[in-house]
Structure formats: C-alpha cells, structure tokens
Amino acid sequence: MPAERLVIIGGNAAGMSAASRARRLNPQLEVVVLEKGEYVSYGTCGLAYLVSGLVPRPDDLVVYTPDYFRTRRGIDVRTGHEATEILPGQKQVAVRTGEDTYALKYDKLILTSGGAPAETIPGAQGPHVFTCNDLAGALALRHFLEERGPKRGLVVGGGYIGLEVAEALRRRNLEVTVLERSASLLEDIEPEIGEWVNERLARHGVRAEFNATVSSIESGRSGPASVLVTNERALTADVVVLAAGLVPRAELGARAGVELGSSGAIRTDNRQQTNLPSIYAAGDCTESWHLVTGGPAYVPLGTTANKQGRVAGENAAGGNATFPGLVGTLVTKVFELEVGKTGLSEASARAAGFSPLGVAVDSFSQAKYLAGKPLRAKLVVDRASGQLLGGQLAGEEGAARRVDVLATALTARMTVAEFVHLDLGYAPPYGPVYDPLLVAAWEALKKLGRRR
C-alpha cells in the first residue's frame, strides 16, 4: 500500500514548520512542498537588515536550504513549482513549473500561501519600484541601491515594515520620505507612543507625510520616478519601496471552495482545519482567534505562522494539536527606539465594544541614579470589569522585554487588580524599584476608584 501524501503549498515559515512537524510525527508520510520562488525557510523579519547591510549576505538569513530538507529530513521540496488550482473532488493540485504543468495527487493538503502587498498602484512594476516582503524583493532592492546609488527614497506605508525600510535607506545615506495614508504611523499605535516615534524619525532625518494616498507611479528608465499623491502633487524619487502592509493570499483556496473570514483570510478552527475535508491552512493566509476580543483577527506575524504551521502539520500527519489564539504582540525598532504593543489600543478596544480606560506613565529603564533611559508605558483596561485589554511601550531600552510581560498577562486574562501584584524581578541596572508597568496599573486602579 503506497504511503499517504501530504502536499504543502508555500515554503516559508508556516509551510516548512508544517512539513518538519509532519515528517517527525509520521516518518512514513510522503511530504511534498510546492514553492513558486527560489528560497524556503528564511528569516523574513530580517529583510530590512539585509537591505541596510547590517546583514552582509542573503545566505545569513537562510535557516535551511531546499537540499537540506531533501537530504536530511526526507522532505520533497520543489522550488519553482507554483500551485495554480486545487481540485478537492479529485484531491489534486495543478502545478506549473516553467512551461510545463502537471497534476499532483494528495491525501492531505496544507495551504501556507502567505500574504501579498496590500496596495495595488498603477506603475508599481516600474524599474525604480520595489517591495521588501520576500527575499527576492529585498535582494533586488539591495542590488539597485548598491549599483545605482540613488539619493532620494520614498517609502509608501508607515507600518512596521515601512519604518524598518526607511531606516535601512537612511543607513545608506538616502533622503527618505515616508508616505502614510492614515493620520499616524504604525497601525493602531497610541498617540502617546506615536509621538516618540515621530520625534525619533525626525531626529534621524526621515520625513513623514500623513493622509497621503499614492494614486500612481511613473518611472523612466534613466530618470527618477514620479509619484502622484493626494491632491495631485507629484513627488520625485530615485527609488520607491511599497510597504503598505499585507493582505492574505487566499484566492487559490477560495476558488476551490475554502471558506474565508471577514478579513478575506482563510477561516480555520483551532486545529487549523478549513471547512473542506483534508485541507488545512496556516500562516499569513489565515485568520487567527484573538484572545482579548474573543473573535477572529488578521494578524500576519512570523511567530504565529510558525506555531500555526506546526499545528497544521501535526494534525495532517494524524495528531491532535490545537492553536488557542493570540493577543497580537509586536515589537520593532525605530533607530534606537524600541516600540512594543500587545492586545488592544484604546481605539480598537472601543471599536470592539469595551469601555476602555487608558493610562500612560513616563519612567526610566533603570534606577534613576544609573542614568536610565526614558521609558513610556500605556495600559488599556476595561472600566466595567477591570480586565487588562492591551498595552504599549517605547524607550531606548527595556520596552521590548516588558511587552512580553503584558502579553503573558493578557493571555492569562488578568485583571489590573491582579496584575498590580505581579512579583517582577528588580535590580537597579534593569529598572526602577517600581516597574513602569506596575506604576501604570496603580494609576489605572486609582482612576477606576478601586483599592489594591
């Protein structure tokens, strides 16, 4: 009797986590990974550092090569093979490789097709226009910067990827402008935190324009690109980077009858199972369950992709794993400034039906007598129940590690009255005796009129 075959569409974080887990759990299973690009299993979150030169070689981002998976793990990785259609009735995938096509049978299928750039702008295929969502795009951008020596750069999108790319361009001594279509940088950032982000960008010579929608890009082969923005203004740049977020690549599954959620991403249960028998999904093409709102959310993160991929791979191989959900924890670095967020902002909490109270405090990353760096923390609490809903931090040190404390508290569904009694570690080099998070919690309790 032939071995069962698991086919995985997509070969980065979720896909290779799924493949590796399935192979480990069921060594008799035939595992085939279809990846339309050249690379698999690389550090997507390090792409901006490859562009800046902080990561010297692209191979430094590659965790494992296709040959490693083939020879060491027995996984049939097929790069340059694009899945073009899924036929659930026949349990087949139509595959294109170069000029050839073939049909591949499967017993179980996992969709890990990832995300795509959110904005489609006329002229986005021009010779001066790049993305930084995958290794091929980051390499193309880096080669252009090194070979052409551009002086002026425009970054379309002021989210985490956009600001990381803006910093990468500044490190290469370009004049940089960030065009953000909303009124603030970093989606769902609190005003108190965004204020520090804006100041840090300005300090390093990065110009930010808000409420700026790009309608088209015109590129000449030799001259600079012309970018038409809101109010018919034309800006010129030698290089344009599109970084306006991600949307799920879910159309392949949708055409096969896979159900999508309200975000346009694939809907799964906590086993990463779709509505179709034998088909699972994981990573940036799927929705997740948000533990604070108690509803679905689209939060494309590398950490989530790896976890969901592992769960999908285990279940496709006959196991019974679950992914309980997330709280949306993000950290980034804006030059020297650490920025972290988890859970809901005041605005998103209000939109989700809570009655939020926001409390921001200014403190230091170390005991004051050690000249600690300024640190700002904000907590969001539900007025009715006292439940912690979210929090954000910014500072040159200590912000990133503290956001993980908040993420743990949110996952445990702690109230602010419980949180204020956490026994956090203390030593003068690592924080003041009253941790900024606990100070914010005390202030929230005061405003709620409750005793500790």
C-alpha positions in Angstrom: 0.0 0.0 0.0 1.5 3.3 -1.0 2.3 5.9 1.6 -0.1 8.8 2.2 1.0 12.1 0.6 0.9 15.4 2.3 1.2 18.4 -0.1 2.0 21.8 1.3 1.6 25.0 -0.8 4.2 27.6 0.3 7.7 27.0 1.6 8.5 29.6 4.2 7.7 29.9 7.9 4.3 28.1 8.2 5.0 25.7 5.3 8.3 24.4 6.5 7.2 24.2 10.1 4.3 22.1 8.9 6.5 19.9 6.8 9.0 19.3 9.5 6.4 18.5 12.2 4.5 16.1 9.9 7.7 14.3 8.9 8.8 14.0 12.5 5.4 12.7 13.7 4.9 10.3 10.8 8.1 9.2 9.1 6.2 7.0 6.6 4.3 10.1 5.3 5.3 11.4 1.9 5.7 15.2 2.3 5.8 17.5 -0.8 6.3 21.2 -0.6 5.5 23.4 -3.6 7.2 26.8 -3.5 7.0 29.0 -6.6 10.1 31.0 -5.6 13.7 30.1 -5.2 14.1 30.2 -1.4 12.5 28.4 1.5 12.9 28.7 5.3 14.5 32.2 5.6 14.2 35.0 8.2 11.5 37.3 6.7 11.8 39.6 9.7 15.4 40.3 8.8 14.9 41.5 5.3 15.2 45.2 6.1 18.6 44.5 7.8 19.7 42.8 4.6 18.8 45.9 2.6 20.7 48.2 5.1 23.8 46.0 5.0 23.6 45.1 8.7 23.1 41.5 7.4 26.0 41.1 5.0 24.9 38.2 2.9 21.5 36.8 1.9 22.7 33.3 3.0 22.8 34.6 6.6 19.0 34.8 6.5 18.5 31.3 5.2 17.8 28.9 8.0 17.8 25.7 5.9 18.3 25.2 2.1 16.0 23.0 -0.1 18.8 20.5 -0.3 19.0 20.2 3.5 15.3 19.4 3.7 15.5 16.9 0.9 18.6 15.0 2.1 18.4 15.4 5.9 14.7 15.4 6.6 13.3 13.5 3.6 11.0 16.3 2.5 10.4 16.7 -1.2 10.9 20.5 -1.6 10.1 21.7 -5.1 11.2 25.2 -5.7 10.0 27.0 -8.9 6.8 25.0 -8.7 3.6 27.1 -8.5 0.2 25.6 -7.5 -2.3 27.1 -9.8 -5.5 25.2 -8.9 -6.9 22.9 -6.2 -9.4 20.2 -7.2 -10.8 19.0 -3.8 -13.1 16.4 -5.5 -10.2 14.7 -7.2 -7.8 15.5 -4.4 -5.4 17.0 -6.9 -3.3 20.2 -7.2 -2.5 21.6 -10.6 1.2 22.7 -10.7 3.1 24.9 -13.1 6.9 24.8 -13.4 8.4 26.9 -16.2 6.5 26.0 -19.4 5.3 22.6 -18.0 2.2 21.7 -16.0 1.3 18.5 -14.1 -1.3 17.2 -11.6 -0.2 16.2 -8.1 -2.4 13.9 -6.0 -2.7 14.5 -2.3 -4.3 12.8 0.7 -3.9 15.9 3.0 -3.2 19.4 1.9 -2.0 22.5 3.8 -2.3 26.0 2.4 0.6 28.3 3.6 0.5 30.7 0.7 1.3 33.8 2.8 0.5 37.4 2.3 0.8 39.9 -0.6 1.5 43.7 -0.6 -1.8 45.4 0.4 -1.8 48.2 -2.2 -2.1 47.8 -6.0 -0.8 51.0 -7.5 -0.6 51.8 -11.3 3.0 51.8 -12.2 4.1 49.6 -9.3 6.0 47.3 -11.8 8.4 50.2 -12.8 12.2 49.8 -12.7 12.5 52.1 -9.7 9.8 50.4 -7.6 10.4 47.6 -5.1 8.9 45.6 -2.3 10.5 44.1 0.8 8.1 41.3 1.6 10.3 38.4 0.5 13.9 37.6 0.0 13.9 38.0 -3.8 12.3 41.5 -3.4 14.8 42.6 -0.7 17.8 41.3 -2.8 16.5 43.3 -5.8 16.2 46.4 -3.7 19.7 46.0 -2.3 21.3 45.4 -5.7 19.6 48.6 -7.0 20.9 50.6 -4.1 24.4 49.3 -4.5 24.6 49.5 -8.3 22.7 52.7 -8.9 23.5 54.8 -5.8 20.1 56.6 -5.5 19.9 59.8 -3.4 16.2 60.1 -2.7 13.9 57.4 -1.5 10.1 57.2 -1.0 8.6 54.6 1.3 4.8 54.0 0.7 3.4 52.9 4.1 4.3 53.8 7.6 3.8 50.5 9.3 6.5 48.3 10.9 8.0 47.1 7.6 7.8 50.7 6.2 9.7 52.2 9.1 12.3 49.4 9.0 12.8 50.0 5.3 13.0 53.8 5.9 15.8 53.2 8.5 17.6 50.9 6.0 17.6 53.6 3.4 18.8 56.3 5.8 21.7 54.0 6.8 22.6 54.1 3.1 22.5 57.9 3.2 19.4 58.4 1.2 17.0 61.3 1.8 13.9 59.5 2.9 10.2 60.4 2.9 7.5 58.0 4.3 4.0 58.4 2.8 1.3 57.2 5.2 -2.3 57.1 4.1 -3.7 57.4 7.7 -3.2 60.1 10.3 -0.4 58.2 12.2 2.5 55.8 11.7 2.4 52.2 12.9 -1.2 50.9 12.7 -3.2 51.2 15.9 -0.4 52.9 17.8 -1.4 55.0 20.8 -0.8 58.8 20.4 1.5 58.9 23.4 3.7 56.3 21.8 3.4 57.6 18.3 4.7 61.0 19.5 8.0 59.4 20.4 8.2 57.5 17.1 7.6 60.7 15.1 10.3 62.5 17.1 12.8 59.7 16.6 12.3 59.7 12.8 12.6 63.4 12.6 15.8 63.3 14.6 17.3 61.0 12.0 16.2 63.0 9.0 13.2 60.9 8.0 10.3 63.0 6.8 6.8 61.6 7.3 3.7 62.8 5.4 0.2 61.7 6.7 -3.1 61.3 4.9 -1.1 60.8 1.7 -2.6 58.4 -0.7 -0.5 57.3 -3.7 -2.5 57.2 -6.9 0.1 56.3 -9.5 3.9 55.9 -10.1 5.6 56.9 -13.3 9.1 55.6 -14.0 11.5 56.4 -16.7 14.4 54.1 -17.5 17.1 56.7 -16.8 15.4 59.5 -14.8 13.8 59.4 -11.3 10.3 58.0 -10.6 7.4 60.5 -10.3 4.9 59.6 -7.5 1.5 61.1 -7.7 0.0 61.5 -4.2 -3.1 63.1 -2.6 -4.2 66.5 -4.1 -2.4 65.7 -7.4 1.0 66.5 -6.0 3.9 64.9 -7.8 6.9 63.8 -5.8 10.1 62.6 -7.4 12.4 59.9 -6.1 15.2 57.7 -7.3 13.8 54.6 -5.6 10.3 53.8 -4.3 9.5 51.0 -1.8 6.0 49.7 -1.4 5.4 48.7 2.2 1.8 49.4 2.9 1.1 46.2 4.8 -0.1 42.7 3.8 -3.3 41.1 2.6 -3.8 37.4 2.7 -3.0 35.3 -0.4 -6.2 33.3 -0.1 -7.6 33.3 -3.7 -6.2 29.9 -4.6 -8.1 28.3 -1.7 -11.2 30.4 -2.2 -11.5 29.2 -5.8 -11.5 25.7 -4.5 -14.3 26.4 -2.0 -12.3 27.1 1.1 -14.2 29.5 3.3 -12.8 32.9 4.0 -13.4 35.1 7.1 -14.5 38.7 7.2 -10.9 39.9 6.8 -10.5 38.0 3.5 -8.2 35.4 5.1 -8.9 31.7 5.3 -11.1 30.7 8.2 -9.9 27.7 10.2 -10.8 26.0 13.5 -8.2 25.7 16.3 -6.7 22.7 14.6 -6.0 24.8 11.5 -8.7 22.7 9.7 -10.6 24.6 6.9 -14.2 23.9 6.0 -13.1 21.3 3.4 -12.1 17.8 4.5 -8.4 17.0 4.4 -7.4 20.7 3.8 -5.6 22.8 6.5 -4.2 26.3 6.4 -1.7 28.3 8.4 0.3 31.5 8.4 -0.3 34.8 6.8 -3.1 33.5 4.5 -5.3 32.7 7.6 -7.3 34.4 10.3 -6.4 33.8 14.0 -8.6 33.9 17.1 -7.9 37.0 19.2 -8.0 36.1 22.9 -8.9 39.6 24.1 -11.8 40.3 21.7 -13.0 36.7 21.5 -13.3 36.9 17.8 -11.3 36.4 14.5 -8.5 38.8 13.6 -6.0 39.0 10.8 -2.6 39.4 12.4 0.2 38.3 10.0 3.3 37.6 12.1 6.2 35.2 11.7 5.9 33.8 15.2 2.2 33.0 14.6 3.0 31.4 11.2 5.5 29.0 12.8 3.1 28.0 15.5 0.1 27.5 13.2 2.3 25.6 10.7 3.4 23.2 13.4 -0.2 22.6 14.5 -1.4 22.1 10.9 1.5 19.7 10.2 0.8 17.6 13.3 -2.9 17.3 12.6 -2.3 16.5 8.9 0.0 13.7 10.0 -2.6 12.2 12.3 -2.1 14.1 15.5 -4.4 16.3 17.6 -2.8 19.7 18.2 -4.5 23.0 18.7 -3.6 26.7 18.4 -5.5 28.6 21.1 -5.1 32.1 19.6 -3.1 35.2 20.0 -3.1 38.7 21.6 -1.3 40.4 18.7 2.1 41.1 20.3 4.5 43.2 18.1 7.9 44.7 18.7 10.0 46.8 16.4 13.0 49.2 16.5 12.9 52.7 15.1 16.6 53.6 15.0 17.5 53.4 18.8 13.9 53.4 19.9 12.2 50.1 21.0 8.5 50.0 20.4 6.2 47.2 21.6 2.4 46.7 21.6 0.1 43.9 22.6 -3.6 43.4 22.8 -5.9 46.4 22.0 -5.3 50.1 21.9 -7.9 52.4 23.3 -9.4 53.0 19.9 -9.6 49.3 18.9 -10.9 48.4 22.4 -13.7 50.9 21.9 -14.5 49.6 18.4 -14.6 46.0 19.9 -17.4 47.1 22.3 -15.4 47.6 25.5 -15.4 50.8 27.7 -11.7 51.4 27.8 -9.6 53.4 30.2 -6.1 54.3 29.0 -3.3 55.2 31.4 0.2 56.4 30.3 3.2 56.9 32.6 6.7 58.1 32.0 9.5 56.4 33.8 13.0 55.1 33.2 14.6 51.8 32.0 17.0 51.7 35.1 17.2 53.1 38.5 17.4 56.9 38.2 20.9 57.1 39.8 22.2 54.9 37.0 21.1 57.3 34.3 18.4 55.1 32.9 16.8 55.9 29.5 13.3 57.4 29.4 10.6 54.8 29.1 6.9 55.4 28.3 4.2 52.8 29.1 0.5 52.8 28.4 -2.1 50.3 29.7 -5.7 49.9 28.4 -8.2 48.5 30.9 -11.9 47.7 30.7 -13.8 50.1 33.0 -16.5 47.6 33.8 -14.5 44.5 34.6 -11.0 45.8 35.3 -9.7 43.3 32.7 -6.4 44.2 31.0 -7.1 44.8 27.3 -3.7 45.9 26.0 -0.6 48.0 26.4 2.2 49.7 24.5 5.7 50.8 25.4 8.5 52.9 23.9 12.1 53.6 25.0 15.7 53.1 24.1 15.9 50.0 26.4 13.5 47.9 28.4 10.4 48.3 26.2 10.7 45.1 24.2 11.1 42.8 27.1 8.3 44.4 29.1 5.7 44.0 26.4 6.2 40.2 26.8 5.1 40.6 30.5 1.9 42.3 29.2 1.3 39.6 26.6 1.5 36.9 29.3 -1.0 38.8 31.5 -3.4 39.2 28.6 -3.1 35.5 27.7 -3.9 34.7 31.3 -6.9 37.1 31.2 -5.7 39.0 34.2 -7.4 42.0 35.7 -5.5 45.1 36.5 -6.0 44.3 40.3 -4.3 41.0 39.8 -1.6 42.5 37.5 -0.5 45.1 40.0 0.6 42.4 42.4 2.9 40.6 40.0 6.3 39.7 41.5 8.5 41.2 38.8 12.3 40.9 39.0 14.2 44.0 40.2 17.8 45.2 40.1 19.0 48.8 39.5 20.5 48.1 36.1 17.2 46.7 34.8 14.6 49.0 36.1 13.3 51.3 38.9 12.1 49.6 42.0 8.5 50.4 41.0 8.3 48.9 37.5 6.7 51.3 34.9 4.0 48.6 34.1 3.0 48.3 37.8 3.0 52.1 38.2 0.6 52.3 35.2 -1.5 49.6 36.8 -1.7 51.5 40.1 -2.8 54.6 38.3 -5.5 52.7 36.4 -6.8 51.3 39.7 -6.9 54.9 41.2 -8.9 56.1 38.2 -11.2 53.1 38.4 -11.8 54.0 42.1 -10.7 50.6 43.3 -8.3 49.7 46.1 -5.3 47.4 45.5 
